[in-house]
Amino acid sequence: MNQDYIKPDNWSIIEEGFDANRIKASESLFSIGNGAMGQRANFEEQYSGSTFQGSYIAGVYYPDKTKVGWWKNGYPEYFAKVLNAPNWIGINVLINGKQLDLFTCKKVENFKRELNMQEGWLSRSFIATLKNDIQVEVKTKRFLSLDLEELGAIVYNVTPINAPSEIEFQPYLDSGITNEDTNWDDKFWDTLRVNHENNQAFIEAKTMKTDFYVCTFMESKVFLNNKEVSIKPSIKTDFNKVFFNYTYQVAKDETYSIQKFGGYTTDRNYDRNKLTSVSKQILEKAKHIGFSGLLQNQKKAWTNIWERADISITGDVKAQQGIRFNIFQLNQTYLGKDSRLNIGPKGFTGEKYGGSTYWDTEAYCIPFYMATKDENVARNLLEYRYNHLEKAIENAKKIGLKNGAALYPMVTMNGEECHNEWEITFEEIHRNGAIAFAIFNYYRYTGDYSYIPEKGLEVLIGIARFWHQRASFSTDKKKYVILGVTGPNEYENNVNNNWYTNYLAQWCINYTIENIGKVATEFTSDYQRIIKKVSLSANELEQWKAVANNMYFPYSDTHEVYLQQDGFLDKELVPVSNLEKSQRPINQKWSWDKILRSPYIKQADVLQGFYFFEDDFTIEELERHFDFYEPFTVHESSLSPCVHSIQAAKLNRMEQAYQFYLRTSRLDLDDYNHEVHEGLHITSMAGTWMSIVEGFGGMRIKDNKLSFTPRIPKQWEAYSFKVNFRNHILKVNISQKQTDFEILSGNELEILVNDKSIFLKIKQLQAV
């Protein structure tokens, strides 16, 4: 834990007291989004202190030319940047001609910021004393509408406390923005038109290179003591900005307010020649509903989300706050409405990493969305990869593979690889296995096999071809080996025979062969279509089998464990507990060569394989591997604590599982990795959900049935969650005394609890 200023609360993230040193961290933590757009929690009014300005539109990006010190053949040509979009939230506030700026105020008192996760809004309140000694009370609230996904709404209230004041509200649009993260300081936006009429303004702009057309819009109106005031604003424009000015003389203790609607329309969804007219239609809808009506609709929309997705914890407020924060941010990032979109590692909270898709989606996010939404949302995420299959085949060609072999990108926006670190781009190839595993996991959980003959089998064949060709035969070992890779532990590069990668390769080939046989038998027309399309022969299948059946796995007879890679035991095996705290995190304190020579593990590597394929190993094998590898794990990846929490719970080490859960659930809230100012760790938040449902709840699929091995940390009185399993909504409540199951919708359902069969009937509570 590296920060502790967020107040514990069951449903809100709360900051009290103004501290300029916390601004960037809070801008991340209090971010808001609606799946189509999102923004960091920047102040509406001017702030001259250190700040990270960010507003983002889903699917809009810029191909920033790769910047490296030593160009190696095979580098991607660009790194996809999530673009800071034109600013629509801005409202300059002047009191008697002096700018309201919390960084320069004489005093800021009673500062409070709240992100209400239950209802989906962000608020601030404070009393500020300006340099001219005027004292004002400010209260703001804003949200991004879930119902009108192009729209955001703000209300900003100012009350003079010690003297009557002339207050100016200057709502504005600004397309002259820059990115925090950029390789060459390129210009990302080209402003095309700046228009205004009545109280509305519009800026049409397009992205350089990618030509995404966007209209940024706003409309404002002002109030005195909640009654609308008719003021004709003065207007100022230049080539990329437009300002309105609403000035009013306000008596002491009276409240002057501005309501501002704003947002974006894009040519991803509308005709680029009609973006302004569409924006006007959205503003008309917003005015008709009104701010209060939009806010009520927002509350209802979030009630519907929480009805399915909530996890309730009794007796531990910090744990409760942590899981709800994670669930909230996941739903702000992706709602499953648009199959062209995916879940970016930072979501709408920052720009680090770039791209919109990593293997995190398949490994961590799909289980969350399958259980808390429905199978269609998860299927959209699978189809996202199917739609990028041809690009994956092109990507494999770049490393000399052929015949339809597919290497999915490490980072992508449109299917092309856009990660600019060579040792990751072409060595961290295990991501291919996660994509295949997601297809398996989807069928295992939903029972919907139709995706495989319709689309999934083509993906599996491309991946199997990749593994067959990427492996090589070692005459020394008389085995197939996979050389020059990076496993999930990115503190090892260019290693040979990463166990997890080799195991995934073998599994992918075998699983593909199994499904080719099933589709050939049960879906004849699909089989014939696919075989003709991919030109797959019986001889090629035999070559695959030869690789899978003779794959090499590094193993230590002394320790009785699979080795993370060849040569792991040559390292000086000093456990993490022996490191001084001043040396952590090592990725910020050590040179890269020192990290590579160390035994330290960034995140679950061998244990990631034991998580995916736990049915292949005994509990004794899991325990042996957990005890060997966890002491060397520094957990400096956001994806690390959740897997270890799940496995510690399976081993019934509940205190250890609980500590890992706290770390994954409060990773950003408590800034464990010293980096929350850069944005949140969105995709790993799905792992927090897994830590409770799969870890403490012990949920698995066994014999085609839901299975539970319920456990509970001693710190909790009880916890409950719901899952949507094959159109059955099942509620699970686990207390220190018993576990209750209830079918809320659907028919009767047979489940397993501690390996014993139980039949559940609709709305009939079953205690265990």
Salt bridges, closest charged atoms under 4 A:
ASP4 OD1 - LYS318 NZ 3.23
GLU15 OE2 - ARG22 NE 3.23
GLU15 OE1 - ARG113 NE 3.12
GLU27 OE1 - ARG40 NH2 3.34
GLU44 OE1 - ARG124 NH2 2.77
GLU44 OE2 - ARG142 NH1 2.68
GLU45 OE1 - ARG124 NH2 2.68
GLU119 OE1 - LYS299 NZ 3.80
ASP133 OD1 - LYS106 NZ 2.59
ASP174 OD1 - LYS241 NZ 3.73
GLU180 OE2 - LYS24 NZ 3.83
ASP181 OD2 - LYS81 NZ 3.16
ASP190 OD1 - LYS187 NZ 3.99
GLU197 OE1 - LYS280 NZ 2.88
GLU204 OE1 - ARG193 NH2 2.65
ASP211 OD1 - LYS206 NZ 3.14
GLU219 OE2 - LYS287 NZ 3.25
ASP267 OD2 - ARG272 NH2 2.99
GLU284 OE2 - LYS287 NZ 2.91
GLU307 OE2 - LYS722 NZ 2.97
ASP310 OD1 - ARG324 NE 2.88
ASP338 OD2 - ARG268 NH2 3.83
ASP338 OD2 - ARG340 NH2 2.80
GLU362 OE2 - ARG385 NE 2.79
GLU383 OE2 - ARG379 NE 3.21
GLU383 OE2 - LYS455 NZ 3.51
GLU416 OE2 - LYS391 NZ 3.99
GLU417 OE1 - ARG431 NH2 3.22
GLU428 OE2 - HIS430 NE2 2.94
ASP448 OD2 - ARG379 NH1 3.13
GLU454 OE1 - ARG379 NH2 2.50
GLU458 OE2 - ARG529 NH1 3.25
GLU458 OE1 - LYS533 NZ 2.81
GLU490 OE1 - LYS602 NZ 2.70
GLU492 OE2 - LYS571 NZ 3.12
GLU522 OE2 - LYS518 NZ 3.16
ASP526 OD1 - ARG529 NH2 2.98
GLU540 OE2 - ARG465 NE 2.71
GLU542 OE2 - LYS545 NZ 3.38
ASP593 OD2 - ARG597 NH2 2.88
GLU614 OE2 - LYS650 NZ 3.98
GLU614 OE2 - ARG700 NE 2.49
GLU623 OE2 - ARG653 NH2 3.07
ASP627 OD1 - ARG653 NH1 2.61
GLU630 OE2 - HIS635 NE2 3.00
GLU636 OE2 - ARG584 NE 3.17
ASP668 OD1 - HIS681 ND1 2.74
ASP670 OD2 - ARG666 NE 2.90
GLU675 OE1 - LYS352 NZ 3.68
GLU675 OE2 - HIS681 NE2 2.75
GLU678 OE1 - LYS352 NZ 3.14
ASP755 OD1 - LYS702 NZ 3.41
